[in-house]
Amino acid sequence: MTPVWDNDFPDPTLAPSDLDLIAISAIDSTGVPLEKNPNIEWPKLTTFGSSWHSDVLISAYELGLFPMPYEIDGQDSAIGWWSPAERAIFYPDQVVVSRSLRKSMKKFSISVDVDFRAVITACANPTRDSGWINHDVIEAFCRLHAEGRAHSIEVRDASSQLVGGLYGLEIGGVFAGESMFHFETDASKAALAFLASTLDDGSGRLIDTQWMTGHLSSMGAKSISRAEYCANLPELLRLPPKFPILGSGH
């Protein structure tokens, strides 16, 4: 069902420079409106951003926002819309593939969009530290995958077992990486290296990885300001998607 509300996402470039959380859904998961504290200007409340509908998600990413479940009273009952003040990105041609990783990649087989649900489910493993992927996220991105907008990279071992991978949303020249996982050493790095090689066509594409970590930095991730990221989006969105629109529905 298409959202009936006008797009009221705030412009993330107008947010305070030290703020990552830009907006919160104005209606919680039970349909109850949230009350705005008049003493708090940011984050804003967004009625449009009160669902996990595909059109809402695409609109958000096109503005430089991305969603995560937001806890109210200890429950994932709202949606938080984020745009980090400092954004971690990869330029595909600058991803660092070490000699040891190249060696590891020879023992893996890598595929695209073969089992999206398995990849996002593995990323959602509740035993992982700082896990945030819940049922709403899984179903929303599986719909996006069925629509040909979200994609997965699967990494398998010699016995064809899924041992690593990543998933994300492609909008124009941006691949918004959401999460990755590994059950075997270097499997998630192999997925990222494969993604980078696929996107490296000289057109200026980038891989958005949201927040910087030591792991990402070691593979060549760069940090840019929210203002720079958002300023680059219009040109990036004009590029055609790199991945085929499969609409496989896995």
N, C-alpha and C positions, 0 to 999 in steps of 0.2 A: 504493500500500500504506500503510495507516494505521500510524503509529508505535506500537510495542509498549511503549514506556517511559512511566512516569508523568511528568507535567509537573514538572520540577525547575528551571525557570527561577528565578533569584533575584529577590527584590524589589529593583528598581533604587533605590528610595528609601533602602535601607539601605547603599548603596555610599558610599565616601568622596566628599566634595563636589567633589574635584578630579579625579575619575575619570570618563571617558566610556565606556571599554570595561568592560562589566559581566560578561560571561561569554564563554567560548570552548567550542566543541563538544568534548565529551569523547572523541569518536571521529573520526578524520580521514577524508578522502574515500576512503582505501583500506581502511577498516575497522579500522585500528590504534588502540587506546586511547591517549590521551595521558596522560603521567605528571604528576601534580600536584606542584608544588614546595611542600613543607610550610611553607616560610618565606613564602609569598605567599598572603594571604587573598583578595585581589581581583586580577584577575577570577576568578570562580568557573568551574568546569567544569560543563557541562550535557550530560547524556546525551540528554535529550529534544530539545535543540537541536542534534543532530548530523545533521540532515537538512534538505532544502529542501522537505519536504512541506507542502502548503497548510495543514493543521491546525496544524502547528508555527508557521508564519509568522503565522497569524491570532492564535494564543495569545500570541505575542511582542508583536505590535502592541497587543493589548489590555492588556498590562502596561506599555507605554511603551518597549518594546525594538524595534530593527530590525536586520536582518542585513547584513553585508558579508563578502565573502571575506576570510579571515585567512591571512596568509602564515606558513608554518613552513619554515625553511631555504630561503627564497626562492621557495617554491611556494604557490599558493592551495590549501592542503590542509586547511583547517579553516574554520569559520564563526565570525566574531566577532559578538557581540550587544551593541549599543551603545544607550546612553541618555545623550545629552550633559548635562553638568552645567548648561549653559545652552542652552536649546532655542530655535531660531528658528521663529517661527510667523507666520502672517498671519491677521488677522480679515478675512473677505471684504469687508466694507464699508469697510475702511481701506486696501485696495490702491491705490497711487497710479498713476493713469493720466494721464500727462502729455499736453499738447496735441499734441506731436509723435507720441506713441504712438497717440493717437486717429486722427491723420492716417494713420499707417502701417497701422493696422488696416483701413482702408477698402479697401486694395489686396489684402488677404488674404481667403481663404475658410477658415472654421474648422469642423471636424467633431469628433465624439466617437466613439471606438471603431470607426473605419472600418478602420484598419490598425495595430493595437497592435504587432505584431511589427516593423513598419518603424520605428516610433517608438523602441522600446527598443533596436533594433539601431543606430539612429543615435546614441542616447545612449551606446552601448557602443563607439563609435569608438575604437580603440586609440591613435590619435594624439592624443587629448585629454589635457591635463594632468591628473594625478591620476585617471586612469581606473581604475575598480574593477569595472565590470559585466562579468562573465565568462559563460561558457556556462551554468553552474549558475543564475545569477541570471536570465538570459534565459528559460530553460525554466521555472523556478519561477513567474515572473510571467506568462508566457504561459498556464500552467495556471490561475493565479488569474484571469486575464482570461476564459478559457474558462468558468470557474465563476461569472463575473459579479461578481467582487470587485475586480479591478484594471481601471483605465480609462486611456485615452489621449486626449489632445487633439492633433489634427493641424492644422497650419497650412500652407496651400498658396498658391502665387503665382497670378498670372493665367493661367499655362499649366498649372495643376493639378499642379505639381511640389511635393513635400513639402519645405518649407523650414524647418520648425521644429515644435516640439511638446514635450509632457511626458507622463509617465506616473506613476501612483501607485496606492495601495491605499485604498479607502474602507471604513472601519469605523464605522458609525453616523454621528456628526457630525464625524468626523475624516477629512480627505483627507490621507493620508500621501504627500506628494510625494517621489518617489524621484530623478528626474533630468529635466533638460530639455536641449534642444539648439536650435541655429539655424544655418542656412546663409545666412540673409539677415538684415540688421539689423532688430531689433525682433520677429523672428518668435517667439522664446521668450517675450518679454514679452507678446506678443499672446495666447499660449496661457495664460499665468498670469492675465492680465486676464479672459479668457473664463471660465476656471475660477472665478475669484472671483465674477463676475457670476452664474454658475450656482448657486453655493453661498450667495449672499447672500439668504437668505429670512427673516432676523430671528430665527432659532432659536438663534443662538450657535455655529454651526459654526466650525471653524478649519481652516486649511491648515498642516500640519506640514512644515517644510522643513529639519529636522534642525539643521544648523549655520549660523550667521550668516555672510554674506558682504557685501561692499560693494554688490554688485549687488542682493541681496535687500533690504538696508537702504534703498537708494534707492527701492525700490518700496513701502516701508512695513512691512517685516517688524519684528516686535518680538521681544525676547529675554526668556524667562521661565525660572525655575529648574526643574530636574528635579522638585523636590517639587511645585511648582505645576502643572506639566504633568500629572503622574501623579494629583494630587488631582482635577483636572478631568475625567479620563478616564471615571469611572463614569457621570457625568451625560451626557457627550457620547456614550457608547456606547449610551445609551438612545434616541437620536434615530434615526429611520429613514434609510437611505441616500438620498442625493439623486439619484444616477444610477440609471437603470433597469438591472435585471439582464438584460443582453442575452445573455450566454453565446454570443457570436458565434464564438469560437474562432480569430480571426485571429492 
